[in-house]
Amino acid sequence: MKYPSLTICEQLIFPYIRDRMATEEPAPDYKYETNGTKRLDAVFQLMKRSDYKGVFGKAAYMFCSVIDSHHFSNGNKRLAVTLLVYVLLVNGYQIHAPNMEVMRQELNNAFPKLKWQNIQSFNRPHEYFFYHLALIIADRAQKGKMTFTQEQVAVKNLLEVVAVNES
């Protein structure tokens, strides 16, 4: 399995977020928030442990950790989504979200308290999917009484729906 690193973040992930995902709200200059980068690096090291099984288990741990731990002053959800997509793509998975209704139903099944938002700026079902998944993980009211482990399992199960192995 290929893992993200701080070097990948500094060379690819952080600039991508700044250039492509900061039109509505500015992204922080992540690399200068040293406490955040240290904590992010710790997440990258922990996701390598055998406690987290397979690409989806490790990716779910990373995604939930980045959002729940709020490593940076802003942009944690954007960072988590970008890292999640990166991990899936570099490990041979393609994002496949057939249509909006399927994605909405999958999210509602995993998180019954989901408050769906209709946002016109998204063009593809997977964009809505990842946006809402990040919102849910960040919002205790939408997660309900889920533990961190339960969040990870729900995210892992959802990744099995939207990520298809290219091999």
Buried (B, 14 or more C-beta within 10 A) or exposed (E): EEBBBBEBBEEEBBEBBBEEBBEEEEBBEBEEBEEBBEBBBEBBEBBEEEEBEEBBBBBBBBBBBBBBBEBBEBBBBBBBBBBBBBBBBBBBBEBEBEEBEBBBEBBEEBBEEBEEEEEEEBEEBBBBBBBBBBBBBBBEEBBEEBEBEBBBBBBBBBBEBBBEEEE
